Every structure is written in structure tokens, then in C-alpha cells.
Amino acid sequence: MKRIKSLFKDFWDSEKAGGFILIGCTLLSLYLANSSWSESYLHVWHQQLGNHSIEHWINDGLMTIFFLLIGLELEREVYVGELSNFKNALLPISAALGGMLIPAAMYLSLNYGTNTQSGAGIPMATDIAFAIGILSLLGNRVPVSLKVFLTALAVIDDLGAILIIAIFYTKTLIWSNLIIALSIFAFLLLLNRLKVRNLIPYILCGIAMWYFMLNSGVHATITGVLLAFAIPFGNGDEKSSSYILQHILHLPVAFIILPLFALANTAIILNSDWHYALNHSYTLGIGLGLLIGKPIGIWLFSFLSVKLKISQLPEDLNWKSILGVSFLGGIGFTMSIFITLLAFSDEEHITNSKIMILVSSLLAAIIGLLVLKFTFKSNKTNT
């Protein structure tokens, strides 16, 4: 139990600091994109490196490592974490389900049958680094159970986003490459069964699997999740392959990969009439989904699961604190932008969606922070 708490603390601390760095990188990117260095700055990300741009290598290459970490975190949660106890897991599972279904429904209510209905997955995502970063601003007033709830919720949410990417954003399939990729995955599972603990064969085969997945039509980042579940977990101690790799990846993902993603994908040129970008059916759908759909879905499904005795609310939490975290769930950022790049091919749609994601995520963060601050202040006064 001690090592589990240690890994959770490492995860929390890296995500917390990573969230603040993401904010800084976003502000820096927006500034540079709208400064006298704009042309040179944009050229950096569009510059070709081999057959692809640097931006493409970040989104399809480095982000695979991010998804690998997400997969390892999910694996840990399932085996020894909050999700290992089915009764405890039902509350964040219910919350995550509501936080995906309601935003998607709101988006589709405005866009169903149009050429932008493919954006329904955009407001379904939660940015775990931003959300944890904002929650950490409240310091020791935040109960550990609320941190665990938000972490489990966000990890399940990420799993949902991964499934959405795999199922709904695969447009064409090249079966030969997909079969090779899945064959490599099967071989890795065999290595796992044979109790091969050395990470080198997993990493080398993972790179090969990524190459064939990239050329199969299925988004290459799915490779990261598959690889995570092929790597031996064992008993989850500090000597297990999964623990070692997760510990290695925490800092590079939080301080290199996600900041690079933010810099490359928030280089948005804001004209004087940028606010008109918010007045389209698809951007309104994103805004309503993140800012209203997310908190309603997370809170309502949590409330119903407790009232129906499907799950139980931790003793040190109340429905106000769940509401505050529900708003933090509306911070889409990384995953929302990532899905935007898959959902749309038109540059105007992509840019307008990014603007709405940034605005909505900022408002969700502010509202969530204020609700939680008021809640903890009230609790302190009552005690």
C-alpha cells in the first residue's frame, strides 16, 4: 500500500506541475503566434522532418508516449488503485460516463446531420494535467478522496476518449498493416505470459507496432495503450516492469511532450474579430458540452449512482465538492484539441474549435475553483 501511495503522489505532483507548465506554454504560444515573430514561429511547427511536419511528429509520435503513460496509469488503477475495488470504482465510472454522454448529446443537438457532427467527441474529454493543476491551487484543504476521485474520473475519461478515437475516427483501414500491428501486440502478450520482464523487447516491438498502426488507418497513438497492457504489471511493486516504465515516463510526458503539444497546437492567430469564431453551431456545441454538459453529466450520474445505491459517496465529500470537480472536468484542452485534429480537416473549423476549447476550459477552471474554494471555506466555518 505504501508504494501505491508513493506512485500516486509522484503522479499527482508531476501532473500538478505539468498543468501549470501547460498554461505557461499556451500563453507563450498565443503570444508568439500573434507577435512580429508569428511567421517564423509557425514555420517551426510546419517544417518538414522526413515525410512529415514537426507538428505531425508530435501529434502522432510523441503523443503515443503520452497514451502509453495513460495506459499504464489505467492498468495501475485497475489492478491496485481506486478501480480495483468494483464498489469504489462505480462512482468515478458513473461520473465519467455522464461526463461523456451529456456533452456529446448537447453537441449533437446542434450539429446532428451537418458536416460538423464528427466533432461530438471534442467536448467529451477532460485534461487531467490542467484539472489536477487547478485543484492543487487549493492546497491541503482538498481531501485525498477528492483527488483520487478526480484522478480516477480523468483516467476513465481518457479511456473513453481512446475508444472514441479508435472506433469513430478511423476513416479507412489497411487490413494488412493492422493485422501485422495486432500480431505484434499478440506476441507481446505472449512475452508477458512467459514472464519476460526486460523492457527492451517491449519497447522495440512497440515501435514496430506503432509504425504499422500508423500506416493502417487506425490512429497510431492507440499503440501506446495496447503496449501499456502488454507490459507485465506483476504485483505492482517498484521492481515491476510497469512501475519502472511509468516512473520513467512521468517527467518527460509532463515537462516535455505535453508542453510541446501545447506549443505546437495553440499557435493560433487571433484577428480582431476572433470572437465570431464562437458563434457557429460546432463551436457552440463544444462550449456548451464542456462548460455545461460536463458538470451536469458528471454530477448527475454521480448523484444517481449513489441514490440508486450503485455506489457510495466517500464520507469526507459532499455534493458541493463533487460539483466543483465536475466543472474541472470541463477543462478539455489536450484531449479536446487532439480529437479536434481528428474530427476536422478544414483549418477554419480546427482554429475556431481550438479557440472555443481554450475559452471554455478557462471558464470551467475558474468556476470549478470558485465553487471548491467556497465549499471548503463553508466546511471550515461549519466545523
C-alpha positions in Angstrom: 0.0 0.0 0.0 2.9 2.3 0.8 4.3 2.0 -2.7 0.9 2.6 -4.3 0.5 5.8 -2.3 4.1 6.8 -3.3 3.3 6.3 -7.0 0.0 8.2 -6.7 1.9 11.1 -5.1 4.5 11.1 -7.8 1.7 11.1 -10.4 -0.2 13.8 -8.7 2.9 16.0 -8.3 4.1 15.6 -11.9 0.6 16.3 -13.3 0.1 19.3 -11.0 3.4 20.9 -12.1 2.7 19.8 -15.7 -0.6 21.6 -15.6 1.0 24.9 -14.7 3.6 24.5 -17.4 0.8 23.8 -20.0 -0.8 27.1 -19.0 2.5 28.9 -19.5 3.2 27.2 -22.8 -0.3 28.0 -24.1 0.1 31.7 -23.2 3.6 31.8 -24.7 2.4 30.1 -27.9 -0.6 32.5 -28.3 1.8 35.5 -27.8 4.3 34.3 -30.3 1.7 33.4 -32.9 0.3 37.0 -32.7 3.6 38.8 -32.5 6.1 40.1 -35.1 7.7 36.6 -34.9 4.5 34.9 -36.0 5.7 33.8 -39.4 8.9 32.3 -38.1 7.2 30.7 -35.1 4.5 29.0 -37.2 7.2 27.9 -39.7 9.0 25.9 -36.9 6.0 23.6 -36.4 5.2 23.2 -40.2 8.8 22.5 -41.1 9.3 19.1 -42.7 11.2 16.4 -40.9 11.4 13.4 -43.2 7.9 12.9 -44.7 6.0 14.7 -42.0 6.0 18.1 -40.3 7.3 18.6 -36.8 3.7 19.2 -35.6 2.7 15.8 -37.1 5.6 14.0 -35.4 4.5 15.5 -32.1 0.8 14.6 -32.6 1.3 11.1 -34.0 4.6 10.2 -32.5 5.3 11.8 -29.1 1.7 11.7 -28.1 1.8 7.9 -28.4 4.1 8.0 -25.4 1.5 10.2 -23.6 -1.1 7.5 -24.3 1.4 4.8 -23.1 1.5 6.6 -19.8 -2.3 6.9 -19.7 -2.5 3.1 -20.3 0.0 2.4 -17.5 -2.0 4.6 -15.1 -5.2 2.9 -16.1 -3.6 -0.5 -15.6 -2.4 0.5 -12.1 -5.9 1.8 -11.2 -7.5 -1.5 -12.4 -5.1 -3.8 -10.5 -4.2 -1.9 -7.3 -5.8 1.5 -7.4 -9.3 3.0 -7.0 -10.7 0.9 -9.8 -9.5 -2.4 -8.3 -12.5 -2.4 -5.9 -15.6 -2.6 -8.1 -17.8 -0.9 -5.5 -15.4 2.1 -5.2 -14.9 2.2 -8.9 -18.6 2.6 -9.7 -18.7 6.3 -8.6 -15.9 7.6 -10.9 -17.1 5.2 -13.7 -20.6 6.6 -13.4 -19.3 10.2 -13.3 -17.1 9.6 -16.4 -19.9 8.0 -18.3 -22.2 11.0 -17.6 -19.3 13.4 -18.4 -19.1 11.8 -21.9 -22.7 11.2 -22.8 -24.3 14.5 -21.9 -21.7 16.7 -23.6 -21.9 14.6 -26.8 -25.7 14.8 -26.7 -25.5 18.6 -26.3 -23.1 18.8 -29.2 -25.2 16.6 -31.5 -28.4 18.5 -30.7 -26.8 21.4 -32.5 -24.9 19.6 -35.2 -26.6 16.3 -36.0 -26.9 15.8 -39.7 -24.4 18.5 -40.6 -20.8 18.2 -41.8 -19.5 19.1 -38.3 -21.3 16.3 -36.4 -18.0 14.4 -36.3 -16.9 16.9 -33.6 -19.2 15.2 -31.0 -16.1 13.6 -29.3 -14.4 17.0 -28.7 -16.3 18.1 -25.5 -16.2 14.6 -24.1 -12.6 14.8 -22.9 -11.0 16.0 -19.7 -7.4 17.3 -19.4 -6.1 15.5 -16.4 -3.0 17.7 -16.0 -4.9 21.0 -16.1 -7.7 19.7 -13.8 -5.2 18.5 -11.2 -3.2 21.7 -11.5 -6.2 23.8 -10.8 -7.3 21.6 -7.9 -3.9 21.8 -6.4 -4.2 25.6 -6.0 -6.5 24.9 -3.0 -3.6 23.1 -1.2 -4.2 20.9 1.8 -7.9 21.9 2.0 -8.6 19.3 -0.7 -9.5 15.9 0.8 -7.4 13.0 -0.6 -10.6 11.2 -1.6 -11.5 14.1 -3.9 -8.1 14.0 -5.5 -8.5 10.2 -6.0 -12.0 10.7 -7.4 -10.8 13.3 -9.9 -7.8 11.2 -10.9 -9.9 8.1 -11.5 -12.5 10.1 -13.3 -10.0 11.6 -15.6 -8.2 8.3 -16.3 -11.6 6.6 -17.2 -12.5 9.6 -19.3 -9.2 9.2 -21.2 -10.0 5.6 -21.8 -13.3 6.7 -23.2 -11.6 9.2 -25.5 -9.2 6.5 -26.6 -12.1 4.2 -27.6 -13.8 7.0 -29.4 -10.6 7.7 -31.4 -10.3 4.1 -32.3 -13.9 3.5 -33.2 -15.2 6.7 -34.7 -12.1 8.5 -36.1 -10.8 5.6 -38.1 -11.8 6.5 -41.7 -10.1 3.9 -43.8 -8.4 0.6 -42.9 -5.4 -1.0 -44.5 -6.0 -4.5 -43.1 -2.6 -5.9 -43.9 -0.8 -3.3 -41.7 -3.5 -3.6 -39.0 -3.1 -7.4 -38.8 0.7 -7.0 -38.5 0.3 -4.5 -35.7 -2.1 -6.7 -33.8 0.1 -9.7 -34.4 3.0 -7.8 -32.7 0.6 -7.0 -29.9 -0.3 -10.7 -29.6 3.5 -11.5 -29.5 3.9 -9.0 -26.7 1.1 -10.6 -24.7 2.9 -13.9 -25.2 6.1 -12.4 -23.8 4.0 -11.2 -20.8 2.7 -14.7 -20.2 6.2 -16.1 -20.4 7.1 -13.7 -17.6 9.7 -11.8 -19.7 10.3 -8.7 -17.5 13.0 -6.9 -19.6 11.5 -3.7 -21.1 13.8 -3.6 -24.2 11.8 -6.2 -26.3 8.6 -4.5 -25.4 9.9 -1.1 -26.4 11.4 -2.3 -29.7 8.3 -4.3 -30.6 6.2 -1.3 -29.5 8.0 0.9 -32.0 7.3 -1.6 -34.8 3.7 -1.9 -33.8 3.4 1.9 -33.9 4.8 2.0 -37.4 2.3 -0.5 -38.8 -0.6 1.1 -36.8 0.4 4.5 -38.2 0.0 3.0 -41.7 -3.1 1.0 -41.0 -5.7 3.9 -40.8 -6.2 3.4 -37.0 -4.6 6.4 -35.2 -1.1 5.5 -34.1 -1.5 6.7 -30.6 -3.7 3.7 -29.8 -0.4 1.7 -29.9 0.6 3.4 -26.6 -2.5 2.0 -24.8 -2.1 -1.5 -26.3 1.6 -1.6 -25.3 0.8 -0.5 -21.8 -1.4 -3.5 -21.2 1.1 -5.9 -22.7 3.9 -4.8 -20.3 4.0 -7.0 -17.2 2.4 -5.5 -14.1 3.3 -8.3 -11.6 2.4 -7.3 -8.1 2.9 -3.6 -8.9 6.0 -3.1 -6.7 9.0 -1.0 -7.5 10.7 -3.8 -9.4 7.8 -4.5 -11.7 8.2 -3.5 -15.4 5.0 -1.4 -15.4 6.1 0.5 -12.3 9.6 1.2 -13.7 8.3 2.4 -17.0 5.6 4.6 -15.5 8.1 6.2 -13.2 10.5 6.9 -16.1 7.7 8.4 -18.3 6.1 10.8 -15.7 8.6 13.7 -16.0 9.2 13.5 -19.8 5.5 13.4 -20.5 4.6 16.2 -18.1 7.6 18.5 -18.8 8.5 17.8 -22.5 5.8 16.0 -24.5 2.6 17.8 -23.3 4.3 21.3 -23.4 5.5 20.6 -27.0 1.9 19.5 -27.9 0.6 22.8 -26.3 3.2 24.9 -28.1 2.5 23.3 -31.5 -1.2 23.2 -31.3 -2.1 26.5 -29.7 -0.2 28.7 -32.2 -3.5 30.4 -33.1 -3.5 33.7 -34.9 -6.3 35.8 -33.3 -7.7 38.5 -35.5 -9.7 41.5 -34.2 -12.9 39.6 -34.9 -11.8 36.3 -33.3 -14.9 36.2 -31.1 -17.1 35.5 -34.1 -15.4 32.1 -34.1 -17.5 31.3 -31.1 -20.8 31.8 -32.9 -21.0 28.6 -35.0 -23.1 25.5 -34.3 -20.0 23.4 -33.8 -18.2 25.8 -31.5 -21.3 26.4 -29.5 -21.7 22.7 -29.2 -18.1 22.4 -27.9 -18.7 25.3 -25.5 -22.0 24.0 -24.1 -20.6 20.5 -23.9 -17.5 21.5 -21.9 -19.0 24.2 -19.7 -22.5 22.9 -19.1 -22.7 19.3 -20.3 -19.6 18.1 -18.5 -20.6 19.4 -15.0 -24.2 18.3 -15.4 -23.2 14.8 -16.7 -20.5 14.2 -14.0 -22.6 15.5 -11.1 -25.9 14.0 -12.2 -24.6 10.5 -12.9 -22.7 10.5 -9.6 -25.8 11.6 -7.7 -28.0 9.0 -9.4 -25.5 6.2 -8.8 -25.4 7.0 -5.1 -29.1 7.5 -4.7 -29.7 4.2 -6.5 -27.2 2.6 -4.2 -25.0 1.5 -7.1 -22.1 3.3 -5.4 -21.4 5.3 -2.3 -20.0 8.8 -1.7 -16.8 9.0 0.5 -17.6 10.3 4.0 -15.4 13.3 3.7 -17.0 14.5 0.5 -20.3 16.3 -0.2 -22.3 17.2 -3.4 -20.8 20.7 -3.5 -17.3 19.4 -3.8 -18.4 16.9 -6.5 -20.0 19.9 -8.3 -16.7 21.8 -8.2 -14.8 18.8 -9.5 -17.5 18.4 -12.2 -16.7 21.8 -13.5 -13.0 21.0 -13.5 -14.0 18.0 -15.7 -14.9 20.6 -18.3 -11.3 21.5 -18.8 -10.8 19.8 -22.2 -7.6 21.2 -23.6 -5.1 18.5 -24.6 -7.6 15.7 -25.4 -10.2 18.0 -26.8 -7.6 19.6 -29.2 -6.3 16.2 -30.0 -9.8 15.0 -31.0 -10.4 18.2 -32.9 -7.4 17.4 -35.2 -9.0 14.0 -36.0 -12.6 15.3 -36.3 -12.0 18.1 -38.7 -9.8 18.6 -41.8 -10.8 22.2 -42.5 -8.3 24.7 -41.0 -11.1 27.2 -40.1 -13.0 24.6 -38.2 -9.9 23.5 -36.4 -8.8 27.0 -35.4 -12.3 28.0 -34.3 -12.7 24.9 -32.3 -9.3 25.4 -30.6 -10.4 29.0 -29.6 -13.6 27.7 -28.1 -11.8 24.9 -26.2 -9.4 27.4 -24.7 -12.2 29.8 -23.7 -14.4 27.1 -22.3 -11.6 25.4 -20.4 -10.6 28.7 -18.8 -14.2 29.4 -17.7 -14.6 25.9 -16.4 -11.4 26.1 -14.4 -12.4 29.5 -12.9 -15.9 28.3 -12.0 -14.7 25.0 -10.6 -12.0 26.7 -8.5 -14.5 29.2 -7.1 -17.1 26.5 -6.2 -14.5 24.4 -4.4 -13.0 27.4 -2.6 -16.4 28.4 -1.4 -17.2 24.8 -0.4 -14.1 24.2 1.6 -14.5 27.7 3.3 -18.0 26.8 4.3 -16.9 23.4 5.6 -14.2 25.0 7.7 -16.7 27.5 9.1 -19.3 24.8 10.0 -16.6 22.8 11.8 
